[in-house]
Amino acid sequence: MEHLENLKNLLEEGKNVFVTGGAGVGKSFLLRALIASCEIEGKKIAKLASTGMAASLISGQTLHSFFSLGICNHSFDLERVGKINIDKKLSNLLKKIDIIIIDEISMVSSGVMDMIRLRLLQAESTAQVIISGDFLQLPPVIRDSDKNRFAYDNPEILIQRVYGFAFDSEAWQRFDFINYNLSDVKRSSDEEFINILDKVRHGIKDDEVLEYIHSLMRPMPSDMQNHTLLFGKNASVDRHNIKELAQLDGEVYSFDTSVEKYEKNVKDKEIERFMSDSRLPRSLELKINAPILFMRNSWNYFNGEKGIIVRINEEENFIHVMKDDGKLVRVEKERYSKKQWKEKFIEGKKQEIEVSKFDLFQYPLSLAYAITIHKSQGMSLLDLVINLDEIFAPSQFYVGLSRAISPHRLTLLPTKRPLQSFIFASNSAIDFYNKK
C-alpha cells in the first residue's frame, strides 16, 4: 500500500507526521495498518486517543491515562494537583517507546498537547509522534466542569479562549510535523455529494450548498426499523432506541457488561469511568430481528456496518447477525481492555510490555435505530436520518452528513432553524488548513 510505505519512509527519516484529510478518506485504516506493520517489526508503540471510545478502536489507551495527567487539561492544573513532576515508572517507559500514535487529534486541546510534550521532555524521550485526524471535524471535548467554570455559552468561544486546538500549542510547533494529506474519498462514489461535503467541511454555505441540503430535507420515514437516526445528545438516542425496540415483537435479551480485574486496587469508579468513556452500556438489550450496528472492526465485520439479529444463543454466548451484504456472521463478546505498561521478565530480560489492568466483556453491537453524531465518527452508514435540532458544535453537521454512503438514502428532518446555522466550522481550524 503506497500510503503505508510513504509513512514508514517518513518514520525512517526520523520525522513526526500529521495524517489528515476529510471524512471517509481512510485515515483510521491507514493508522491501523501502520500499527500492525510496526508491531510485527518489534517496535514498541503507544496507541493513544483523547477518548476511551476512540482509543478502543485502535486497542489503545487514553492520553490522560498513559501520560498520568489525571483530569488535568493544562500544565497549571498539573501543578495545582501535584502531578507536574513525572514519576519514575512513566519516565522509564517513555525512554523505551519507539512510536507514539495519537488518533482523533481534533479532539485534543492545546493544553493537553503541551502536557504531552512536557512528559516527553521530562523523560528525555526520543519517541517519534504520529498523529491523525481532521480539525474540521469534532473539536476538543469540553468537560461539563469547564462549561460551568468559564460560563461561555458559545462552544466556538470556549474552544478558542479556554481550550484551543492542538495546533494552537507551542508543542505543535516544536514537534515540527510533516503534513500527510489523504484526499481520495472512499466512503461515497457520488461526485456531487463529495463536492458538497467538501464545501460543508470548510463552512461554505453558498447557494449551491443550501439548495442541495434543502433537497435532502423530507419527513421522518413512516417505518424507522431499518433507518439509523443521528442525534446530538445521548438522552435522545436512548429514548428513540427504547421506543423502537419496544415496537418490535419478541423476547428481550439482556447482556450485562462483565468485568475481570487483574489488580486488587482497581476501584469501581475507575471501571465505571472506563465503561462510560468507551460508550459501553451496563446492559445491552436486544431482540431477534432487531437492527444493529457493529461498534468495532474485526475480520468479518467493520465499525459502522449494519445487520439484523437472527439468532441468540445464551448458553454458548454468541449471536448470529445477518449483515446487510447478506453474509451471516457469528459474533462473540469482545474484550475492552484498560491498558497499562509494566515491566516483565521475558526470556530472562526485563522488558516493558502492554498488559491489561482490567477487561470488560460485551458484544460489540449497538441498536441501529439511533446513535449520537459523536459515536458515529469513523462509521459509514446507509439509510441515515439526521435530527438537525441538536446540532450545536462546530463541524458537527459535517460529521453527521459525511457518515452517509449515498445521498439517495439520506434524510434530513425538517427544522425551524435556518440551514445556515448548521453549516459552520471553527474559524481557527479553517485558517490552519488555508495556511498549510
C-alpha positions as CSV (number, residue, x, y, z in Angstrom):
1,M,0.0,0.0,0.0
2,E,1.5,3.3,-1.2
3,H,0.4,5.4,1.8
4,L,1.8,2.9,4.3
5,E,5.1,2.8,2.5
6,N,5.3,6.6,2.4
7,L,4.6,6.8,6.2
8,K,7.2,4.2,7.0
9,N,9.7,6.1,4.9
10,L,9.0,9.3,6.9
11,L,9.5,7.3,10.1
12,E,12.8,6.0,8.9
13,E,13.8,9.6,8.2
14,G,13.1,10.4,11.8
15,K,10.1,12.7,11.1
16,N,7.0,13.3,13.2
17,V,3.9,13.1,11.0
18,F,0.4,14.6,10.9
19,V,-2.0,12.4,8.9
20,T,-5.1,14.4,7.9
21,G,-7.9,14.6,5.3
22,G,-11.7,14.8,5.3
23,A,-14.2,12.2,6.3
24,G,-14.1,8.8,4.6
25,V,-10.5,9.1,3.1
26,G,-9.1,6.1,5.2
27,K,-7.2,7.8,8.0
28,S,-8.1,5.2,10.6
29,F,-7.5,2.3,8.2
30,L,-4.0,3.6,7.4
31,L,-3.3,4.1,11.1
32,R,-4.2,0.5,12.0
33,A,-2.1,-0.8,9.1
34,L,0.9,1.3,10.3
35,I,0.4,-0.1,13.9
36,A,0.2,-3.7,12.7
37,S,3.3,-3.3,10.4
38,C,5.5,-1.6,13.1
39,E,4.5,-4.1,15.8
40,I,5.5,-7.0,13.5
41,E,8.9,-5.4,13.3
42,G,9.1,-5.4,17.1
43,K,8.7,-1.7,17.7
44,K,7.1,-0.5,21.0
45,I,4.1,1.6,20.1
46,A,1.9,3.7,22.4
47,K,-1.5,3.7,20.8
48,L,-3.5,6.7,22.2
49,A,-6.5,8.9,21.8
50,S,-8.3,11.6,23.7
51,T,-11.4,9.5,24.4
52,G,-11.9,5.9,25.5
53,M,-14.2,5.2,22.5
54,A,-11.5,6.4,20.0
55,A,-8.8,4.6,21.9
56,S,-10.7,1.3,21.9
57,L,-10.9,1.3,18.1
58,I,-7.1,1.1,17.9
59,S,-6.8,-1.1,21.0
60,G,-5.1,1.6,23.0
61,Q,-5.3,3.9,25.9
62,T,-6.5,7.5,26.6
63,L,-3.9,10.2,26.6
64,H,-4.7,11.2,30.2
65,S,-4.2,7.6,31.5
66,F,-1.0,6.9,29.6
67,F,0.7,10.2,30.5
68,S,-0.6,10.2,34.1
69,L,-2.4,13.5,33.6
70,G,-5.3,12.8,36.0
71,I,-8.2,15.0,35.0
72,C,-6.0,18.0,34.1
73,N,-6.4,20.0,30.9
74,H,-3.4,22.3,31.3
75,S,0.1,22.2,32.8
76,F,-1.0,24.7,35.5
77,D,-3.7,22.1,36.5
78,L,-0.9,19.5,36.9
79,E,1.0,21.9,39.2
80,R,-2.2,22.6,41.2
81,V,-2.9,19.0,41.9
82,G,0.7,17.9,42.5
83,K,1.2,16.0,39.2
84,I,3.7,18.3,37.5
85,N,6.6,16.0,38.0
86,I,6.9,12.8,36.1
87,D,7.1,9.6,38.0
88,K,10.0,7.2,37.5
89,K,7.9,4.4,36.1
90,L,6.4,6.6,33.3
91,S,9.8,8.1,32.6
92,N,11.4,4.7,32.2
93,L,8.6,3.6,29.9
94,L,8.8,6.7,27.6
95,K,12.5,6.1,27.2
96,K,11.7,2.6,25.7
97,I,8.7,3.7,23.5
98,D,9.7,3.9,19.8
99,I,6.5,5.5,18.4
100,I,3.6,7.4,19.9
101,I,0.4,7.3,17.8
102,I,-2.5,9.7,18.7
103,D,-5.8,9.3,16.8
104,E,-8.6,11.8,16.5
105,I,-6.2,14.7,17.2
106,S,-9.0,17.3,16.6
107,M,-10.4,16.4,20.0
108,V,-7.1,17.0,21.7
109,S,-6.8,20.5,23.2
110,S,-3.7,22.7,23.1
111,G,-3.3,22.3,26.8
112,V,-3.2,18.5,26.6
113,M,-0.7,18.8,23.7
114,D,1.6,20.9,25.8
115,M,1.4,18.4,28.6
116,I,2.3,15.6,26.3
117,R,5.5,17.4,25.2
118,L,6.2,18.2,28.9
119,R,6.2,14.5,29.7
120,L,8.4,13.6,26.8
121,L,10.9,16.3,27.7
122,Q,10.9,15.2,31.4
123,A,11.6,11.6,30.3
124,E,14.2,12.7,27.7
125,S,12.2,10.5,25.3
126,T,13.3,10.1,21.6
127,A,9.9,8.6,20.5
128,Q,8.5,9.7,17.2
129,V,5.0,11.1,17.2
130,I,2.4,10.2,14.6
131,I,-1.0,12.0,14.9
132,S,-4.1,11.5,12.8
133,G,-7.3,13.4,12.4
134,D,-9.2,16.3,10.9
135,F,-9.5,19.7,12.6
136,L,-12.6,20.4,10.5
137,Q,-14.4,17.6,12.3
138,L,-15.2,17.2,16.1
139,P,-13.4,19.8,18.2
140,P,-11.8,19.3,21.7
141,V,-14.0,17.6,24.2
142,I,-15.3,20.3,26.6
143,R,-15.8,19.0,30.2
144,D,-19.0,20.0,32.0
145,S,-17.0,21.4,34.8
146,D,-15.2,23.8,32.5
147,K,-18.5,24.8,30.8
148,N,-19.7,25.9,34.3
149,R,-16.3,27.3,35.3
150,F,-15.8,29.6,32.3
151,A,-19.5,30.2,31.6
152,Y,-19.2,30.6,27.8
153,D,-22.4,29.7,26.0
154,N,-20.8,29.6,22.6
155,P,-18.7,26.4,22.1
156,E,-16.6,28.1,19.5
157,I,-15.6,30.8,22.0
158,L,-14.9,28.2,24.7
159,I,-12.7,26.2,22.4
160,Q,-10.7,29.3,21.2
161,R,-10.3,31.1,24.5
162,V,-10.0,28.2,27.0
163,Y,-9.1,25.1,25.2
164,G,-7.6,25.8,21.8
165,F,-6.9,23.2,19.2
166,A,-3.7,21.1,19.3
167,F,-2.1,23.2,16.6
168,D,-2.5,26.3,18.8
169,S,0.0,24.8,21.3
170,E,3.7,25.6,21.5
171,A,4.2,21.8,21.4
172,W,2.8,21.6,17.9
173,Q,5.5,23.9,16.6
174,R,8.2,22.0,18.5
175,F,7.1,18.7,17.1
176,D,7.6,20.1,13.6
177,F,5.0,17.7,12.0
178,I,5.2,16.7,8.3
179,N,1.7,17.1,6.9
180,Y,0.5,13.9,5.1
181,N,-2.8,14.6,3.4
182,L,-5.3,11.9,2.2
183,S,-7.8,13.2,-0.3
184,D,-9.4,10.2,-2.1
185,V,-12.9,9.8,-0.6
186,K,-13.7,6.1,-0.3
187,R,-17.0,6.2,1.6
188,S,-19.1,7.6,-1.3
189,S,-18.9,7.4,-5.1
190,D,-21.3,10.3,-5.7
191,E,-19.2,13.1,-7.0
192,E,-21.8,15.9,-6.5
193,F,-22.3,14.8,-2.9
194,I,-18.5,14.6,-2.3
195,N,-18.2,18.2,-3.6
196,I,-21.0,19.4,-1.3
197,L,-19.4,17.6,1.7
198,D,-16.0,19.4,1.0
199,K,-17.8,22.8,1.0
200,V,-19.7,22.0,4.2
201,R,-16.4,20.8,5.8
202,H,-14.9,24.3,5.2
203,G,-18.0,26.1,6.4
204,I,-19.1,27.3,2.9
205,K,-22.8,27.9,2.7
206,D,-23.3,29.3,-0.8
207,D,-26.5,28.8,-2.9
208,E,-25.3,25.5,-4.3
209,V,-24.8,24.1,-0.8
210,L,-28.1,25.4,0.6
211,E,-30.1,24.2,-2.3
212,Y,-28.5,20.7,-2.1
213,I,-29.0,20.5,1.6
214,H,-32.6,21.6,1.3
215,S,-33.2,18.9,-1.3
216,L,-32.3,16.3,1.4
217,M,-35.0,17.5,3.8
218,R,-38.0,15.3,4.0
219,P,-40.4,14.0,6.6
220,M,-39.5,11.2,9.0
221,P,-39.9,7.8,7.3
222,S,-43.1,6.0,8.4
223,D,-41.1,2.9,9.3
224,M,-37.9,3.6,11.2
225,Q,-37.0,0.0,11.8
226,N,-34.4,0.0,9.0
227,H,-33.1,3.5,9.4
228,T,-30.5,4.9,11.7
229,L,-31.3,8.3,13.3
230,L,-28.4,10.6,14.3
231,F,-28.9,12.8,17.3
232,G,-26.6,15.2,19.1
233,K,-27.4,14.0,22.6
234,N,-27.2,10.6,24.3
235,A,-30.6,11.1,26.0
236,S,-32.4,11.4,22.7
237,V,-30.6,8.3,21.3
238,D,-31.6,6.2,24.4
239,R,-35.3,7.3,24.1
240,H,-35.5,6.5,20.4
241,N,-33.8,3.1,20.8
242,I,-36.1,2.1,23.7
243,K,-39.2,3.2,21.8
244,E,-38.3,1.4,18.6
245,L,-37.2,-1.8,20.3
246,A,-40.5,-1.9,22.2
247,Q,-42.4,-1.9,18.9
248,L,-40.6,-5.0,17.7
249,D,-42.3,-8.3,18.6
250,G,-40.3,-10.8,20.6
251,E,-38.4,-11.5,23.8
252,V,-35.9,-9.0,25.2
253,Y,-32.5,-10.4,25.8
254,S,-30.3,-8.5,28.3
255,F,-26.5,-8.9,28.4
256,D,-24.7,-7.3,31.3
257,T,-21.2,-5.9,30.7
258,S,-18.9,-8.2,32.8
259,V,-15.6,-7.2,34.4
260,E,-12.4,-9.2,35.0
261,K,-9.8,-7.5,37.3
262,Y,-6.1,-8.2,37.3
263,E,-5.1,-5.9,40.1
264,K,-6.6,-5.8,43.6
265,N,-6.6,-2.0,43.8
266,V,-8.9,-1.4,40.9
267,K,-11.8,0.7,42.1
268,D,-15.4,0.5,40.9
269,K,-15.3,4.2,40.0
270,E,-12.4,3.6,37.6
271,I,-14.3,0.8,35.9
272,E,-17.4,3.0,35.6
273,R,-15.4,5.8,34.1
274,F,-13.7,3.5,31.5
275,M,-17.1,2.0,30.7
276,S,-18.6,5.5,30.1
277,D,-15.6,6.7,28.1
278,S,-15.8,3.5,25.9
279,R,-19.5,4.1,25.4
280,L,-20.3,0.6,26.8
281,P,-23.8,0.0,28.3
282,R,-24.2,-1.5,31.7
283,S,-26.6,-3.8,30.0
284,L,-27.2,-4.4,26.2
285,E,-30.8,-5.1,25.3
286,L,-31.5,-6.9,22.0
287,K,-34.3,-8.8,20.3
288,I,-34.4,-11.2,17.4
289,N,-34.8,-9.2,14.2
290,A,-33.5,-6.0,15.8
291,P,-31.2,-3.9,13.6
292,I,-27.7,-3.4,14.9
293,L,-24.5,-1.6,14.2
294,F,-21.1,-3.1,14.7
295,M,-19.1,-0.9,17.1
296,R,-15.6,-2.5,16.3
297,N,-13.5,-3.8,13.5
298,S,-13.0,-7.5,13.0
299,W,-12.0,-9.9,10.2
300,N,-15.7,-10.4,9.3
301,Y,-17.3,-7.0,10.2
302,F,-16.3,-3.4,10.5
303,N,-17.1,-0.4,12.6
304,G,-20.5,1.0,11.5
305,E,-21.5,-2.0,9.4
306,K,-25.2,-2.8,9.8
307,G,-27.1,-6.1,10.3
308,I,-30.1,-7.9,11.8
309,I,-30.1,-10.2,14.8
310,V,-31.2,-13.6,13.6
311,R,-30.2,-15.9,16.5
312,I,-29.2,-15.5,20.1
313,N,-27.5,-18.4,21.9
314,E,-27.3,-17.5,25.6
315,E,-25.8,-20.9,26.6
316,E,-22.8,-20.7,24.3
317,N,-22.6,-16.8,24.4
318,F,-22.8,-16.0,20.7
319,I,-25.1,-14.1,18.4
320,H,-25.7,-14.7,14.7
321,V,-26.1,-11.5,12.7
322,M,-27.2,-11.3,9.1
323,K,-25.2,-8.3,7.7
324,D,-26.7,-6.0,5.1
325,D,-24.4,-7.6,2.5
326,G,-26.2,-11.0,3.0
327,K,-23.4,-12.6,5.0
328,L,-24.2,-14.4,8.2
329,V,-21.6,-13.8,10.9
330,R,-21.2,-15.3,14.4
331,V,-20.5,-12.6,17.0
332,E,-18.9,-13.2,20.4
333,K,-18.3,-10.9,23.2
334,E,-15.3,-8.6,22.7
335,R,-12.6,-7.7,25.2
336,Y,-12.3,-4.0,26.1
337,S,-9.1,-3.6,28.0
338,K,-7.9,-0.8,30.3
339,K,-4.2,-1.0,29.3
340,Q,-1.1,-0.2,31.1
341,W,2.6,-0.8,30.6
342,K,4.5,-3.0,33.1
343,E,8.0,-4.4,33.5
344,K,8.1,-8.1,32.9
345,F,10.9,-10.6,32.7
346,I,10.7,-12.3,29.3
347,E,13.4,-14.9,28.4
348,G,15.5,-13.6,31.3
349,K,15.3,-10.0,30.2
350,K,13.4,-7.2,31.9
351,Q,11.1,-5.6,29.3
352,E,8.2,-3.1,29.2
353,I,5.1,-4.7,27.8
354,E,1.5,-3.6,27.4
355,V,-0.9,-5.5,29.7
356,S,-4.5,-5.2,30.9
357,K,-5.3,-3.7,34.3
358,F,-8.9,-4.9,33.9
359,D,-11.1,-6.1,31.0
360,L,-14.7,-5.5,30.2
361,F,-16.6,-8.0,28.1
362,Q,-19.6,-7.1,25.9
363,Y,-20.9,-7.8,22.4
364,P,-19.6,-5.1,20.0
365,L,-23.1,-4.2,19.0
366,S,-25.4,-1.2,19.4
367,L,-29.0,-0.9,18.4
368,A,-29.1,0.8,14.9
369,Y,-32.3,2.8,15.5
370,A,-30.3,5.7,16.8
371,I,-26.7,6.8,17.6
372,T,-25.1,10.1,18.5
373,I,-23.1,12.0,15.9
374,H,-20.1,11.8,18.3
375,K,-20.3,8.0,18.5
376,S,-20.8,7.7,14.7
377,Q,-17.4,9.2,13.9
378,G,-15.5,6.8,11.6
379,M,-18.6,5.0,10.5
380,S,-20.1,4.6,7.1
381,L,-23.9,4.4,7.2
382,L,-26.8,3.6,4.9
383,D,-30.5,4.6,5.4
384,L,-29.4,7.6,7.5
385,V,-31.7,10.2,9.1
386,I,-30.3,13.2,10.9
387,N,-32.1,15.3,13.5
388,L,-30.8,18.8,12.9
389,D,-32.2,20.4,16.0
390,E,-29.4,19.0,18.2
391,I,-26.6,20.4,16.0
392,F,-24.7,22.7,18.3
393,A,-20.9,22.4,17.8
394,P,-18.5,23.4,15.0
395,S,-18.3,20.8,12.2
396,Q,-21.0,18.6,13.9
397,F,-23.3,18.8,10.9
398,Y,-20.4,17.9,8.6
399,V,-19.5,14.8,10.7
400,G,-23.1,13.6,10.6
401,L,-23.6,14.3,6.9
402,S,-20.4,12.7,6.0
403,R,-21.4,9.4,7.6
404,A,-23.7,8.8,4.6
405,I,-22.6,6.4,1.9
406,S,-25.3,7.7,-0.5
407,P,-27.3,10.9,-0.5
408,H,-30.2,9.0,-2.0
409,R,-30.5,7.1,1.3
410,L,-30.1,10.2,3.5
411,T,-32.9,12.2,5.1
412,L,-32.6,15.5,6.9
413,L,-35.6,16.1,9.2
414,P,-37.3,19.4,8.7
415,T,-36.4,22.1,11.2
416,K,-37.4,25.7,12.0
417,R,-33.8,26.8,12.2
418,P,-32.2,28.4,9.1
419,L,-30.0,26.0,7.2
420,Q,-27.0,28.4,7.5
421,S,-27.0,27.9,11.3
422,F,-25.9,24.2,10.9
423,I,-23.0,24.8,8.4
424,F,-20.1,26.2,10.4
425,A,-16.6,25.2,11.1
426,S,-14.1,26.7,13.5
427,N,-12.5,29.8,12.0
428,S,-9.1,28.9,13.5
429,A,-9.3,25.4,12.0
430,I,-10.2,26.8,8.6
431,D,-7.3,29.3,8.9
432,F,-4.9,26.5,9.9
433,Y,-5.7,24.5,6.7
434,N,-5.6,27.6,4.5
435,K,-2.0,28.3,5.7
436,K,-0.7,24.7,5.1
